[in-house]
Amino acid sequence: MGLILRLLVAAGLAADAIVHWRFAPEMAFVQGGSIDGELLFRVQAAVAGVAAVVILTYAVRWAYALTFLIAASAVGALVFYYFVDAGALGPLPDMYEPVWYTEKTISLVGEGIAAVAALAGLLTANRAKRADDDALEPEHAGHI
């Protein structure tokens, strides 16, 4: 089960990374904030890509927590900027975009799957480790 969760998280984050990387040049002209929209999208793509590698490498709670935060925050940002025209928020540009298209759907589905799978992994990571530890422990350990 752990491998399936890790693959789901990585695949979802990979979809997020690919969509953000491809759309980064189009975000160069977003107004407001001191952070360029293209840079913001490239950073999101890089963070998602690195997180995908991390979860494939480390099946531990901190890796699941990290990937959950990255995926869930991406879902939150996408939904927020679809519904709310907040303008520029501090250094962030005005990312309001009340339109829907295929790539945005791919990104949302990928981020959503990654977030749910990472949360499931986070909640079950210690149980799976304890079960593995119990299976390795001798049946009568500690008894003389």
Backbone bond lengths (Angstrom), bond angles and torsions (degrees), N, CA, C in turn:
res aa  C-N    CA-C-N  psi(-1)  N-CA   C-N-CA  omega(-1)  CA-C   N-CA-C  phi
1 M - - - 1.456 - - 1.532 111.52 -
2 G 1.350 115.79 -38.29 1.458 119.84 -179.53 1.515 112.56 -61.26
3 L 1.321 117.17 -40.63 1.460 120.65 179.56 1.530 110.99 -64.61
4 I 1.311 117.07 -40.25 1.472 120.84 179.03 1.528 109.98 -63.22
5 L 1.326 117.10 -44.64 1.462 120.31 178.78 1.525 110.89 -61.40
6 R 1.328 116.88 -43.74 1.458 120.45 -179.97 1.520 111.45 -63.66
7 L 1.327 117.09 -39.83 1.462 120.38 177.99 1.527 111.67 -66.63
8 L 1.323 116.83 -38.76 1.472 120.45 176.97 1.523 111.27 -64.17
9 V 1.323 116.30 -44.25 1.467 120.15 178.77 1.534 109.55 -61.68
10 A 1.316 116.16 -49.11 1.469 119.84 -178.25 1.523 112.01 -62.49
11 A 1.319 117.19 -42.70 1.469 120.28 179.66 1.526 111.36 -64.54
12 G 1.320 116.67 -42.83 1.458 120.30 178.42 1.521 111.93 -62.96
13 L 1.330 115.98 -43.04 1.464 119.62 178.26 1.528 111.37 -68.46
14 A 1.321 117.36 -33.62 1.466 120.54 176.80 1.527 110.67 -64.66
15 A 1.330 116.82 -42.59 1.472 120.14 177.06 1.524 110.00 -60.67
16 D 1.322 116.73 -43.84 1.463 122.27 177.86 1.528 110.19 -59.72
17 A 1.322 116.85 -46.75 1.461 121.47 -178.10 1.529 111.46 -62.50
18 I 1.319 116.44 -44.49 1.469 120.35 -178.11 1.523 111.13 -63.88
19 V 1.322 116.66 -46.21 1.471 120.07 -179.41 1.525 110.33 -63.15
20 H 1.328 117.68 -45.25 1.469 119.86 -179.35 1.535 111.42 -64.65
21 W 1.323 116.76 -40.60 1.468 119.48 179.96 1.530 110.83 -64.06
22 R 1.335 116.15 -42.93 1.469 120.13 -178.75 1.521 112.34 -66.83
23 F 1.338 117.04 -33.96 1.459 120.27 -176.35 1.524 113.72 -92.46
24 A 1.310 117.77 -4.84 1.465 120.99 -178.19 1.536 112.82 -54.33
25 P 1.350 119.74 -47.16 1.467 118.62 -178.58 1.539 113.21 -60.22
26 E 1.317 117.13 -32.16 1.467 120.40 179.44 1.526 112.26 -71.07
27 M 1.327 117.05 -19.77 1.460 121.44 -178.32 1.525 112.12 -89.15
28 A 1.331 117.67 -0.72 1.465 121.62 -178.27 1.526 111.80 -63.56
29 F 1.310 117.10 -23.85 1.459 120.58 -173.99 1.530 113.16 -100.98
30 V 1.332 116.85 9.24 1.461 120.49 178.19 1.525 108.07 -69.09
31 Q 1.323 116.19 134.80 1.459 121.85 -173.77 1.531 112.29 -86.81
32 G 1.329 115.33 154.04 1.461 122.74 171.52 1.512 113.14 89.28
33 G 1.336 114.07 165.01 1.456 120.47 177.75 1.509 112.49 71.06
34 S 1.305 115.70 164.06 1.459 119.96 179.35 1.526 111.70 -97.14
35 I 1.330 117.36 -8.32 1.463 121.61 176.51 1.527 107.71 -99.48
36 D 1.290 115.66 125.72 1.460 122.49 179.63 1.534 109.79 -65.90
37 G 1.325 118.13 139.06 1.460 122.36 179.15 1.523 112.72 -59.05
38 E 1.332 116.41 -36.95 1.465 119.74 178.50 1.526 110.24 -65.08
39 L 1.322 116.78 -44.03 1.459 120.31 178.54 1.530 110.55 -62.65
40 L 1.303 116.75 -42.23 1.461 121.25 179.08 1.535 110.97 -59.14
41 F 1.324 117.03 -44.32 1.468 120.74 178.91 1.527 111.57 -68.24
42 R 1.315 117.76 -38.14 1.466 120.36 178.20 1.531 111.11 -66.89
43 V 1.312 116.93 -39.34 1.465 120.52 177.38 1.525 109.83 -64.77
44 Q 1.331 117.49 -43.90 1.473 120.39 178.13 1.527 110.46 -60.37
45 A 1.311 116.81 -42.27 1.469 120.63 178.64 1.521 110.66 -62.29
46 A 1.320 117.32 -45.06 1.466 121.21 -179.33 1.521 111.54 -65.52
47 V 1.314 116.67 -44.01 1.465 120.87 179.90 1.527 110.23 -62.56
48 A 1.322 117.40 -44.71 1.463 120.90 179.32 1.528 110.79 -63.97
49 G 1.330 117.15 -40.95 1.454 120.60 179.40 1.525 112.32 -65.13
50 V 1.320 116.99 -44.48 1.461 120.75 178.16 1.524 110.31 -64.44
51 A 1.318 116.90 -41.71 1.475 120.56 179.20 1.527 111.19 -62.53
52 A 1.330 117.44 -35.91 1.472 120.70 177.07 1.522 110.60 -62.35
53 V 1.315 116.51 -41.55 1.470 120.33 178.06 1.531 110.24 -67.68
54 V 1.321 116.79 -40.08 1.471 120.77 179.70 1.520 110.90 -59.75
55 I 1.333 117.74 -46.90 1.467 119.42 -176.84 1.524 111.24 -69.72
56 L 1.304 117.72 -28.81 1.468 119.88 175.68 1.530 111.35 -72.81
57 T 1.315 116.10 -26.97 1.460 121.64 -177.90 1.522 112.84 -88.20
58 Y 1.323 116.43 -38.95 1.462 121.47 -175.09 1.524 110.69 -124.59
59 A 1.323 116.77 115.09 1.467 121.33 177.98 1.530 108.52 -98.45
60 V 1.321 115.63 62.63 1.461 121.04 -177.84 1.529 109.32 -126.28
61 R 1.330 114.65 165.42 1.467 119.51 -175.15 1.525 113.73 -57.08
62 W 1.335 117.91 -42.85 1.462 118.92 -177.21 1.529 110.96 -64.15
63 A 1.330 117.48 -34.42 1.464 120.49 178.98 1.525 110.60 -68.76
64 Y 1.336 116.07 -41.22 1.467 119.65 176.00 1.528 110.63 -64.76
65 A 1.332 116.97 -40.90 1.469 120.50 179.33 1.523 110.74 -63.09
66 L 1.325 116.09 -45.06 1.461 120.94 178.83 1.522 111.39 -59.82
67 T 1.320 116.55 -49.13 1.466 119.50 -178.22 1.526 111.61 -67.49
68 F 1.338 116.77 -33.74 1.463 118.98 175.84 1.532 110.39 -62.78
69 L 1.321 117.09 -46.96 1.465 120.26 -179.48 1.522 111.80 -60.73
70 I 1.315 116.65 -41.53 1.465 120.40 -179.36 1.530 110.62 -66.97
71 A 1.321 116.99 -48.46 1.471 120.31 -177.82 1.525 111.87 -68.18
72 A 1.327 116.81 -45.18 1.475 119.95 -178.29 1.527 111.41 -66.10
73 S 1.331 117.65 -37.43 1.465 119.29 178.08 1.530 110.79 -67.85
74 A 1.319 117.34 -33.48 1.465 120.65 177.23 1.528 110.58 -67.19
75 V 1.338 116.79 -42.09 1.467 120.70 175.75 1.527 109.71 -60.76
76 G 1.325 115.58 -47.23 1.465 120.50 -179.73 1.518 112.40 -59.00
77 A 1.323 117.17 -44.69 1.459 121.18 -179.82 1.529 111.13 -64.68
78 L 1.325 116.32 -43.99 1.463 120.09 -179.37 1.534 110.87 -61.39
79 V 1.313 116.79 -48.23 1.471 120.76 -179.39 1.521 110.65 -66.77
80 F 1.332 117.26 -43.37 1.469 121.25 179.60 1.519 110.94 -57.68
81 Y 1.339 116.73 -50.67 1.457 120.00 -176.43 1.523 113.62 -75.44
82 Y 1.304 117.29 -10.21 1.467 119.66 171.97 1.530 109.94 -78.38
83 F 1.337 115.85 -40.69 1.459 120.73 -174.23 1.523 114.56 -95.89
84 V 1.319 118.91 -25.17 1.466 121.47 -171.02 1.526 110.80 -120.79
85 D 1.340 115.01 127.70 1.458 120.69 173.59 1.525 106.90 -96.03
86 A 1.314 116.21 84.38 1.459 121.77 -175.55 1.521 112.11 -86.82
87 G 1.328 117.25 -6.31 1.451 119.88 -175.38 1.520 109.44 71.91
88 A 1.317 115.77 -163.29 1.463 119.96 177.50 1.527 108.19 -73.34
89 L 1.314 115.98 133.75 1.468 121.62 178.60 1.522 108.49 -111.86
90 G 1.322 116.33 102.61 1.458 120.24 -177.09 1.516 109.73 57.38
91 P 1.336 116.96 -124.75 1.474 119.10 -178.85 1.533 113.04 -79.77
92 L 1.328 117.57 -9.23 1.465 120.72 -177.48 1.522 110.93 -80.95
93 P 1.322 117.59 138.86 1.469 120.12 178.02 1.526 110.91 -72.51
94 D 1.307 115.62 171.30 1.465 121.90 177.01 1.527 108.32 -75.27
95 M 1.323 116.43 102.46 1.464 121.58 -174.85 1.533 113.03 -98.21
96 Y 1.332 117.47 12.01 1.462 121.23 -179.84 1.527 110.46 -57.39
97 E 1.336 114.89 127.58 1.466 120.35 -179.96 1.529 108.73 -150.00
98 P 1.327 117.21 89.95 1.473 121.20 -174.94 1.530 114.07 -83.75
99 V 1.309 116.83 35.26 1.463 121.34 176.98 1.520 108.51 -121.61
100 W 1.315 115.06 156.71 1.461 119.93 -179.94 1.516 108.99 -124.39
101 Y 1.322 117.14 140.05 1.454 121.85 179.00 1.525 108.68 -149.37
102 T 1.310 117.06 171.31 1.459 122.52 -172.47 1.522 112.69 -56.39
103 E 1.319 117.62 -46.55 1.459 120.29 -177.19 1.527 111.86 -63.99
104 K 1.322 116.32 -36.03 1.460 120.08 178.07 1.530 109.35 -66.57
105 T 1.321 116.44 -38.05 1.465 120.75 176.85 1.524 110.53 -64.49
106 I 1.322 117.16 -43.70 1.467 121.04 178.29 1.522 110.09 -59.90
107 S 1.311 116.35 -44.72 1.455 120.82 179.66 1.525 111.08 -62.55
108 L 1.326 117.18 -46.29 1.465 121.11 -179.16 1.525 111.48 -63.93
109 V 1.322 117.42 -43.98 1.470 120.40 179.75 1.530 109.96 -64.55
110 G 1.326 116.93 -44.65 1.460 120.24 178.77 1.519 111.95 -60.90
111 E 1.324 116.12 -48.52 1.465 120.57 179.40 1.525 111.17 -62.60
112 G 1.335 116.14 -40.57 1.466 120.17 -179.80 1.519 112.24 -65.59
113 I 1.321 116.68 -45.25 1.474 120.34 177.45 1.524 109.82 -62.14
114 A 1.323 116.71 -44.06 1.463 120.29 179.55 1.524 111.09 -61.52
115 A 1.321 117.49 -42.57 1.463 120.62 -179.15 1.526 111.71 -64.86
116 V 1.319 116.90 -46.04 1.474 120.70 -179.10 1.527 110.60 -66.02
117 A 1.332 117.46 -44.41 1.461 120.56 179.83 1.526 111.24 -66.56
118 A 1.334 117.61 -38.40 1.465 120.64 178.05 1.526 110.64 -66.07
119 L 1.323 117.04 -40.01 1.465 120.05 177.40 1.526 110.36 -63.97
120 A 1.324 117.11 -43.30 1.468 120.71 177.17 1.524 110.42 -61.57
121 G 1.319 117.15 -41.72 1.454 120.70 177.60 1.517 111.96 -64.74
122 L 1.310 116.12 -40.74 1.463 121.17 178.26 1.522 111.19 -61.14
123 L 1.320 115.77 -42.12 1.467 120.43 -177.87 1.524 113.05 -74.74
124 T 1.323 117.58 -24.11 1.466 120.01 -176.52 1.519 113.82 -108.67
125 A 1.325 119.29 -6.64 1.470 122.06 -174.19 1.522 112.19 -58.72
126 N 1.313 119.03 -46.39 1.465 120.88 -178.91 1.517 111.50 -69.55
127 R 1.318 117.76 -38.00 1.471 120.41 179.43 1.519 110.69 -62.23
128 A 1.315 116.71 -43.42 1.468 120.11 180.00 1.526 110.13 -64.69
129 K 1.332 117.56 -40.25 1.465 120.65 178.85 1.519 110.73 -65.83
130 R 1.331 117.54 -42.85 1.473 120.91 178.47 1.522 110.53 -62.79
131 A 1.317 117.71 -40.24 1.468 120.73 178.88 1.525 110.22 -64.03
132 D 1.340 117.00 -40.57 1.463 120.52 177.37 1.528 110.69 -65.55
133 D 1.330 116.96 -42.32 1.461 121.13 179.08 1.521 111.08 -63.43
134 D 1.341 116.78 -42.02 1.460 120.73 179.31 1.521 111.17 -64.09
135 A 1.315 117.01 -35.84 1.474 120.88 -179.17 1.526 110.65 -69.61
136 L 1.340 117.45 -29.50 1.456 120.71 -179.45 1.513 113.13 -83.72
137 E 1.334 116.98 -19.61 1.451 121.52 -177.21 1.537 110.77 -74.35
138 P 1.337 117.44 135.80 1.465 119.34 177.80 1.531 110.44 -58.84
139 E 1.315 116.07 148.68 1.456 121.60 -174.65 1.524 113.01 -58.76
140 H 1.310 118.19 -38.73 1.454 121.18 -177.08 1.516 112.06 -115.50
141 A 1.320 116.71 37.94 1.463 119.72 -179.01 1.515 109.78 -60.19
142 G 1.284 116.38 137.21 1.456 120.75 178.35 1.501 113.84 88.04
143 H 1.320 119.25 -11.26 1.465 122.05 179.37 1.519 109.58 -100.08
144 I 1.294 116.13 133.01 1.463 120.00 -179.98 1.510 109.45 -106.83
